[in-house]
Structure formats: C-alpha cells, structure tokens
Amino acid sequence: MTHQEKIASNGYGIFGFMHQYVVLIVAACLGIALSLFLFNTSRTWENKKIQAEFERIAADHISAFRKTIQINLHELDALHAFYLGSEKVERLEFRKFAEHMMVENPSVQALEWIPRVLQKERIVFEETARREGFQDFEISEINAAGKRVRAGRRDEYFPVYFLEPLKGNERVLGFDAATRPARLEAMNLAADTGKTAATRRIHLVQIKEEESAIRVFHPVFRKDAEVDTVEFRRANLSGFVAGVYRVGDMLKNSLIFSHPQGIDIYLYDDSAPADERLLYFHAFRTRKESVQPVTDETQLKSGICYEERFDVAGRTWRMLCRPTPDYVHAARTWEPWGILAAGLIFTALICGYLLLNLVRMAQSRAHTETLTKAKQELEHEIIERKEAEEVLRESEERFRQLTEAAFDGIALSEEGRLLKVNESFAAMFGYEMSELKGMPVSGLAAPEFRDDVMQKIRSGYDRPYESVCVRKNRETFPVEVCGKTVRSKGRMLRLTSVRDMTERKKLEDELLKSEKLESLGVLAGGLAHDFNNLLTAILGNIDLAALVGKMDEKTSEILKDAKNASLRARDLTQQLLTFSKGGAPVRKTTSIRRLVEDTVTFALRGSNVKCDMVFSDDLRAVDADEGQISQAIGNLIINADQAMPEGGKIQVRADMIKIDPENFMPLRQGDYIRISIQDQGGGIQNKYLDRIFDPYFTTKQKGSGLGLSMVYSIIKRHDGYVAVESELGVGSTFTIYLPASHTKLPAETGEQEEQIIKGKGRVLVMDDEEIVRKVVGEMLNHLGYEVCFADEGSGAVDTYLRAREAGEPFDAVILDLTIPGGMGGKETIAKLREMDPDVKAVVSSGYASDSIMSNYREYGFRDVIAKPYKVQDLGRVLHQVITN
C-alpha cells in the first residue's frame, strides 16, 4: 500500500467511524446532558432549602441575644428605680442590692454608683468617704504619662463612689469617669436624653484572656425635679448608675439552650470607628479547632449568611451569622448525586446496547477487509524488508570505510577475543590484520594492566581511561582507551577505540620539566643577586690591592689566583641566573659553526677523546646569546667526554631541518638548526631518561646535577628544544634544535686592550650593602672621584637636592636597582629626573638579567654596570657618562 493509499484509507476510516457511531455519540451526549441538568436542578433546590433553614435558625439566635440584652439593661433600670425609691442609698444597701443582681446575671462584670460632685462639694465629699474607711480616697484622674494622680480643679466631677464587687477593684474608687472620652460621650448622651447610653467596646484587663465589654450609664435625677428639657436634665442630674457587661458572656447565655453547632457569629458595633466595630466573634465547630475571625466583610458576606441590626442603649449593633463548611456539608444530602448516578447508569446501558449492535456489524465488515489487506500488507512487508537489508548493507559499508580511514585503532571483540580491527589498530600494535583475528584482548595489554582492562570489558565500562599496551616486538606504550558494549543480531559485542599516547606523554613530560625549572629559577635569581653583591666587594678589593702599591711576585700570584677564582664565581652566578625568570638571553646574530668549533676545542683540551665535526653547507646563522649557547654545548661535550674515561670518539653534526606539525615536537613551524652530539659511552638506563633534565639529578659520584638542567633551560629560553636517545652499551645522542636566523652575519671586530680610565668629579653612590659602598668608594677615590653615599632612595634624593642647592651638584649617580625594604633605583631615578631632567645616572645590580638592566635608557639611566665589576669597568662607564 502506497503512502497516498494509507492517507486515503485513514481518512475514510475516521469519517466512516463517525458515520457509523453518530447515533451512539448523540445518545451518549443527550444522556449526559440530561443527567447534569437534573443534578444541577436538584442541587439548586437543596441550596435554597439550606439557606432558608439557616436563616430561620440565625433569626432565632439573634432574637434570643436581643432578649438577653434587654434583661441585662432592665436590671440596670431596677438599680435606677432603687435609687429613686430611696431617700438616701448607703454603701451597704448598694452592696446587697448589687450582689443579688450579679448572682442572678453572671454576665455583669461590675455595678457602680457615680455621683455628680461640684467643685465646692469636693472636700466634704472626700472627707465623708475617708470616714467610711477609705483612708486614701480622693477624686483622681490619669495624667499624660499614664499615672493616676489627684484630679485637677474643674466645675464638676463624676467619681466612682459605690462599686461591686469591690475586691480587686479598690483602685477604681474615686476615679473621675468623665476624664475618659468614651465614657464622657456615653454619660453626656444619657444625661441629655434621660435614657441609658452605652460606650463603645472596652477591654477588661482584670481577666487573664482579654475580653470585650461595654459600660452602660443610666442617669439619676433629683426627686420631683423637672426633666422635660435638656437644660433641666443637666441642671438636676444627681449622678449615674452604671453597669459593665461582658459581651461574650451575654452571647453565650443567650445561646445556652439552642447549641448552634456549625454557625459562626460575628457581633459588630456599627456606631464605633471601623477598626473597633468587631465586638465579639464566637466560632461554633463540630470538632475542636482554632479559628480566626474573617476581617474582610466582603469575603464574610459571600455565600450563605444572615444579619440583623438593632439598638442597644443608644448604639446600633449588628449580628451576622455565617455557616461553617461542616454545617453546609452536614445539611447536604446524597439526592442530587443519586439523580446524577442514575442518569449516567441509564445512559451507559443505552449506549452499551447500541455499541454491541454496532460492533457486531463492524466485525463482519472488518473480517472481509482483513482478508483483503493481509495480502497487501504481506507484499508491503517483503518490499520493506528488502529495502532494510539494502540500507543495512550500505550502513555496514560506510562503517567499514570510516573505521579504515580513522587515525585511532578501532577493534570489535566478543567475549574478550578480537573479531575485526582496522589498519590503524594493526599498525599500532605491529601485527597483520589477519594475525589479530581471534587473539585474546588481554594479550595486547601490559601484564600489570591486564586485570584492570578485562574487568572494564566485563563490566561494560564506557568512559575513556588510560592504560599500557604491548606491541608485537614486546615494546610497551601508553594508550587512551574508550569502549562501548553494543548489541548486534542478538550478540553482545565490544567496540573499542585505542589511541597511541606516546607523543602526548612526551609533551606532558616537557611541560613538567618546565615547571620544575621555573620554581628553581625563583630561588636561583635571589641567590645570584646576593652572591654578586659579595663578589663586587671581593673583586674590587683584589683590584685595589693590586693597584695600591708594589708587591713581590708570590703576593701578585696569590692575588691573581683570587681574582680568577672571583671571575669563575661570577660565571657561576650567571649560570644560576639562567634558571631565573629574569635570565633572558642577550641575543645577537652568531655563526653557529664558529661557536660550536670554539666550544668543542676548548672543552676537549687535554682530553684523550677525539671529536669529528660535520657541518652542512647550507648552515645558517643563529640569533642567540653566545655565552649561554656555548655553555650549553660545552656541558654536553664535557658529559660525553666523561662518559668515555678510556677514550673514544664524539660525533658532532650540524644541519638544517624544517619543522612542521607532523614532527610532533613542542616547536613552532619554521627552519631550525639541528646540532647532534653522539658519544660511545655506556648509555643511560631507560628509567633515568625522564629525569636527566631535573635540577640536581645526577648518576655520577661527583657532579652538581645542574649541567643538563642548564642545557635544557638555555635552549628553551632560545625558543629551542633538546632531545635525548640512549642505548645501554652503545652510547647516547643529544640533539639540540635552534631557530635559524634570517639575518646575515655582522663583520667581526677585534678586542680592545683593557685599561684603567681615570677622571674627576663628584659621584653619589646608593647601595644598601655597606661592604659594597666601602669598596666602590675606594675604587672611585683611586680613579680620582669625590664620593658621597646613601643606603636607600629617599636618602639619595635628599643628598642630591642639598648638593644641588649648595652649588656643588653631582656629576654622576650610581644607583643600586634593588633595595630590600626601601626605595630602589627605578623609583629613585624617577624622583631625581623630576628635580633634574639632565641627571647622569648609572644603574647597577647583582641581578644582571633584569629587564631594566637590558632597557636602562627607557627608565632614564645613561648607562649600566652589572655586579661584580672591576676597576676598569667602573672607570670606563663613568668616563662615558660624564663626558657624554
């Protein structure tokens, strides 16, 4: 079946399915829709029923609460009638009457008698209370600091005089109730209207858990006085009877017989500010749980709720009832769900009956179609299988070409034996491809690595790892291996890639050697600097001893030997500087042939070893430091000579070679001079070849271990490379590669005879070493100069400035480059040039290879002299600087 036929067949099947089952789909949709409609209708009716029942219960609760409030206020009316019916109420009479009322109504927190006391009556009033046993009684108020103090002078007072219960409330006696704004507001309202008036919400601090309460005032007027107008009522006011009522207790008492489980009740005072309206919240739950009131009234009124407003002693209160989720859940029935379930079951039965008939019809059609399609599918499967076999053959051919073209060795193995390898794999191990077929993989691994390799194969290890393998000639070599287990035709095969790491390991070893020499160089530079300071004093004193007077021949010979020893020590410090970071070569274009010939001739003087030197005709010059390259070649010649104590022959060859990426050397591409030095000594063991360039490593009984290290450092600083090959009993060959120069050789000049040049003038010497200052001062005096000293830069700048201001300027300044803990030559010359741009300064240092010493003019110096130096060197440099 073609692709277009499949699309047509699928499209027909989809539309055919919809056509055949349209009756079933319509019946199912109608049944489900009708079931949902009946469910929603039943649920709506149920919600209305719950709402109506809830509103009835809530209205009963609100009515009961209002009756409870009326009963409490009627008791306050009874206390008012008690005052009107008595000529004078004594404290004991008030107590008995109040105690009876509080027993009957536990919602009452306290009952009070608050008389009106005029300013002229205050003293008599306070004395009367004290005679009744209240020794500290006085009319008091709360000041701005929150402390209770004696009330200030005013026209009238309303102190609390009678109070029940008295115990625990003694401090309230005498307190002027009119000093509190909320109470004063209620008292004024009660006096003006002649009716009871309540305060807004107050908190009872006497109870451990703070509870909301209200204070209700009922005015008491003089008997038989006119109270028809506000003015008469104010003038004839005797005082107030007041009651403090716990709002929560009144609410609980009103609901004591109804038990409204599942209804939350919110009580509000709408006459109060918005943040003080909530008087009380009572949560009724079917189970014990902590519930917080809802503060957002919009959220509170969403859903089922019921509220009523009513007047309480001149204030508008509102009571809101809201069902809890448990209440609604308990009120609901299973009737809507039963209707939905019955509808869905009926719909399912109808749909099942229709589906059964449709399936039977479809089966008969499908049986016919199946027989027709079976033949088509079989033919199609045969075509696809042939296409798959062709794709597989092409894939295998591409894989074979890829493995044969790969540089890495690739092998396919099964159960630890090789099945197939590419040519790179066979060449790497030195076998023919036919020899490797069927060979155990373990036979290609070095003995000490076989267990590890086989364990990784058995465990299916699929990450790269390093190992050591064995060639056919039993030579071992490092490799990087990466294998993966694959399934092919039900067989578990191992596909492995092997990469020869020999050249890479060589490059890593070269990097390690460089790092070792760099760390040694830091130490070597410091030693050379300090050693050269000492040699300056030694060599200078020897020169001065030879110049100050006549001496016998033996003394002259001793001084000459000492001077030669000092010069040899200077060469040793130069060798140490070769290791340091500052030991950069001072290059010039040089004939490598002449340099090699002179070095070999000098190194083998007096030796019983013969040397054959062969130079190619196209040998070019080299840009190098003659001293350093001569030292490197000389060390190799001396090592070759020492390797043949019984005599022999050294072969020295020099030719040109072109380096490209295929050479696998740590060198840039280009033309190089290759110098090989071959001896006929005993050779070097393989285990030592990787360490011979390490500093202080030696196999000789006598030797410093620095010779080959210096060779390696010198050649590397010349952007070259040194390699070694050795065979025990045959000899060793060291090969040096140096970049060839593109510059022609300059014309050679002869050396001038060294002589002492004297002069005159004032010279300032700055050096931190006293021994150096002393010997340089003697040398300068011998040369005819007047000398001044400074031990660091700031002192040198001050001395130079004072001399200039005194009209006796210095003709030259010699500055030590490095001053530990002080200002050195680099900073000092900058300061001197600020005050005198024409200062004639010479830089001196024991670290002769410092970059400032090589580029001294860039920093403002006129010349340079490296420590240690001779009298002749000092005289020549000063003469050149002073005379320009």
Secondary structure, DSSP 8 states (H G I E B T S, - for coil): --HHHHHHHHHHHHHHHHHHTHHHHHHHHHHHHHHHHHHHHHHHHHHHHHHHHHHHHHHHHHHHHHHHHHHHHHHHHHHHHHHHT-S---HHHHHHHHHHHHHH-TTEEEEEEEE-EEGGGHHHHHHHHHHTT-TT---EEE-TTS-EEE----SEE-B--EEES-TT-GGGTTBBGGGSHHHHHHHHHHHHHSS-EE-S-EEETTSSS-EEEEEEEEEEE-TT---SSHHHHHHTEEEEEEEEEEHHHHHHHHTTTT--TTEEEEEEETTS-GGG-EEEEE---SS---------HHHHTSSS-EEEEEEETTEEEEEEEEE-HHHHHHH--SHHHHHHHHHHHHHHHHHHHHHHHHHHHHHHHHHHHHHHHHHHHHHHHHHHHHHHHHHHHHHHHHHHHHHHH-SSEEEEEETTEEEEE-HHHHHHHT--HHHHTT-BGGGGB-GGGHHHHHHHHHHT--S-EEEEEE-TTS-EEEEEEEEEEEEETTEEEEEEEEEE-HHHHHHHHHHHHHHHHHHHHHHHHHHHHHHHHHHHHHHHHHHHHHHSS---HHHHHHHHHHHHHHHHHHHHHHHHHHHSTT-----EEE-HHHHHHHHHHHHTTT-SEEEEEEE-TT---EEE-HHHHHHHHHHHHHHHHHT-TT-EEEEEEEEEEEE-GGG--SS-SEEEEEEEEE--S----HHHHTTTTSTT---SSS--S-HHHHHHHHHHHTT-EEEEEEETTTEEEEEEEEEB--S-----------------EEEEEE-S-HHHHHHHHHHHHHHTEEEEEESSHHHHHHHHHHHHHTT---SEEEEES--TTS--HHHHHHHHHHH-TT--EEEEES-TT-HHHHTGGGGT-SEEEESS--HHHHHHHHHHHHT-
